Amino acid sequence: MKVVVVDYGLGNLHSVVKALTHVGADVCVSEDPAIVRTAERLVLPGVGAFADGMRGLRERKLVEALLEMATTER
């Protein structure tokens, strides 16, 4: 299974990638909206500072891609 971990400038990406790899996922870390749109599965690493997280998503133009993925059946 191809899993894209969304890099929006926050979150502990290394730990997330390590955990997903440990359970057998094919993991890719990306901030590219085109890659996000084609993912089989997405992981948006958690962060305690939500405003900072949203800022990172907007700066990387990822909000629209994430909304598309959330409303598409896969």
ROZADREN-23098 format. One record per residue (C-alpha): x, y, z; chain. Coordinates in Angstrom, 3 decimals. Layout:
BEGIN
<rec><u>X</u><v>Y</v><w>Z</w><unit>A</unit></rec>
...
//
This chain:
BEGIN
<rec><u>0.000</u><v>0.000</v><w>0.000</w><unit>A</unit></rec>
<rec><u>1.383</u><v>3.423</v><w>-0.995</w><unit>A</unit></rec>
<rec><u>1.124</u><v>5.913</v><w>1.871</w><unit>A</unit></rec>
<rec><u>1.990</u><v>9.580</v><w>1.482</w><unit>A</unit></rec>
<rec><u>3.013</u><v>11.395</v><w>4.651</w><unit>A</unit></rec>
<rec><u>2.207</u><v>15.064</v><w>4.104</w><unit>A</unit></rec>
<rec><u>5.154</u><v>17.341</v><w>4.883</w><unit>A</unit></rec>
<rec><u>3.741</u><v>20.707</v><w>5.876</w><unit>A</unit></rec>
<rec><u>6.710</u><v>21.817</v><w>7.931</w><unit>A</unit></rec>
<rec><u>5.570</u><v>20.453</v><w>11.303</w><unit>A</unit></rec>
<rec><u>5.197</u><v>17.118</v><w>13.008</w><unit>A</unit></rec>
<rec><u>7.642</u><v>14.324</v><w>13.678</w><unit>A</unit></rec>
<rec><u>7.919</u><v>12.890</v><w>10.183</w><unit>A</unit></rec>
<rec><u>10.722</u><v>10.482</v><w>11.047</w><unit>A</unit></rec>
<rec><u>8.676</u><v>8.693</v><w>13.714</w><unit>A</unit></rec>
<rec><u>5.621</u><v>8.476</v><w>11.463</w><unit>A</unit></rec>
<rec><u>7.639</u><v>7.095</v><w>8.541</w><unit>A</unit></rec>
<rec><u>9.401</u><v>4.598</v><w>10.806</w><unit>A</unit></rec>
<rec><u>6.102</u><v>3.319</v><w>12.227</w><unit>A</unit></rec>
<rec><u>4.465</u><v>2.977</v><w>8.813</w><unit>A</unit></rec>
<rec><u>7.502</u><v>1.228</v><w>7.356</w><unit>A</unit></rec>
<rec><u>7.530</u><v>-1.145</v><w>10.327</w><unit>A</unit></rec>
<rec><u>4.010</u><v>-2.332</v><w>9.453</w><unit>A</unit></rec>
<rec><u>4.915</u><v>-2.821</v><w>5.796</w><unit>A</unit></rec>
<rec><u>3.687</u><v>0.363</v><w>4.129</w><unit>A</unit></rec>
<rec><u>5.400</u><v>1.803</v><w>1.065</w><unit>A</unit></rec>
<rec><u>5.982</u><v>5.331</v><w>2.396</w><unit>A</unit></rec>
<rec><u>6.648</u><v>8.582</v><w>0.582</w><unit>A</unit></rec>
<rec><u>7.035</u><v>11.974</v><w>2.288</w><unit>A</unit></rec>
<rec><u>5.875</u><v>14.874</v><w>0.125</w><unit>A</unit></rec>
<rec><u>4.756</u><v>18.480</v><w>0.129</w><unit>A</unit></rec>
<rec><u>3.744</u><v>18.281</v><w>-3.550</w><unit>A</unit></rec>
<rec><u>-0.049</u><v>18.679</v><w>-4.053</w><unit>A</unit></rec>
<rec><u>0.092</u><v>16.505</v><w>-7.188</w><unit>A</unit></rec>
<rec><u>1.559</u><v>13.599</v><w>-5.220</w><unit>A</unit></rec>
<rec><u>-0.961</u><v>14.125</v><w>-2.413</w><unit>A</unit></rec>
<rec><u>-3.816</u><v>13.916</v><w>-4.942</w><unit>A</unit></rec>
<rec><u>-2.636</u><v>10.550</v><w>-6.281</w><unit>A</unit></rec>
<rec><u>-1.971</u><v>8.855</v><w>-2.937</w><unit>A</unit></rec>
<rec><u>-3.721</u><v>5.625</v><w>-2.021</w><unit>A</unit></rec>
<rec><u>-3.598</u><v>6.683</v><w>1.634</w><unit>A</unit></rec>
<rec><u>-2.597</u><v>9.919</v><w>3.373</w><unit>A</unit></rec>
<rec><u>-1.134</u><v>10.599</v><w>6.770</w><unit>A</unit></rec>
<rec><u>-1.217</u><v>14.129</v><w>8.107</w><unit>A</unit></rec>
<rec><u>1.105</u><v>14.048</v><w>11.128</w><unit>A</unit></rec>
<rec><u>-0.412</u><v>15.597</v><w>14.229</w><unit>A</unit></rec>
<rec><u>0.753</u><v>18.816</v><w>15.743</w><unit>A</unit></rec>
<rec><u>-0.344</u><v>20.618</v><w>18.882</w><unit>A</unit></rec>
<rec><u>-0.179</u><v>24.065</v><w>17.285</w><unit>A</unit></rec>
<rec><u>-3.092</u><v>23.892</v><w>14.837</w><unit>A</unit></rec>
<rec><u>-2.732</u><v>27.478</v><w>13.567</w><unit>A</unit></rec>
<rec><u>0.909</u><v>26.816</v><w>12.669</w><unit>A</unit></rec>
<rec><u>-0.092</u><v>23.580</v><w>10.962</w><unit>A</unit></rec>
<rec><u>-2.731</u><v>25.306</v><w>8.832</w><unit>A</unit></rec>
<rec><u>-0.232</u><v>28.011</v><w>7.909</w><unit>A</unit></rec>
<rec><u>2.187</u><v>25.328</v><w>6.708</w><unit>A</unit></rec>
<rec><u>-0.541</u><v>23.644</v><w>4.654</w><unit>A</unit></rec>
<rec><u>-1.550</u><v>26.943</v><w>3.049</w><unit>A</unit></rec>
<rec><u>2.048</u><v>27.952</v><w>2.278</w><unit>A</unit></rec>
<rec><u>2.559</u><v>24.670</v><w>0.440</w><unit>A</unit></rec>
<rec><u>-0.817</u><v>24.941</v><w>-1.325</w><unit>A</unit></rec>
<rec><u>-1.913</u><v>21.607</v><w>0.154</w><unit>A</unit></rec>
<rec><u>-5.342</u><v>22.548</v><w>1.545</w><unit>A</unit></rec>
<rec><u>-7.227</u><v>22.042</v><w>-1.727</w><unit>A</unit></rec>
<rec><u>-5.492</u><v>18.725</v><w>-2.444</w><unit>A</unit></rec>
<rec><u>-6.321</u><v>17.461</v><w>1.051</w><unit>A</unit></rec>
<rec><u>-9.962</u><v>18.513</v><w>0.732</w><unit>A</unit></rec>
<rec><u>-10.203</u><v>16.687</v><w>-2.606</w><unit>A</unit></rec>
<rec><u>-8.742</u><v>13.537</v><w>-1.063</w><unit>A</unit></rec>
<rec><u>-11.086</u><v>13.727</v><w>1.928</w><unit>A</unit></rec>
<rec><u>-14.172</u><v>13.868</v><w>-0.292</w><unit>A</unit></rec>
<rec><u>-13.114</u><v>11.191</v><w>-2.792</w><unit>A</unit></rec>
<rec><u>-13.967</u><v>7.535</v><w>-2.236</w><unit>A</unit></rec>
<rec><u>-10.836</u><v>5.396</v><w>-2.282</w><unit>A</unit></rec>
//
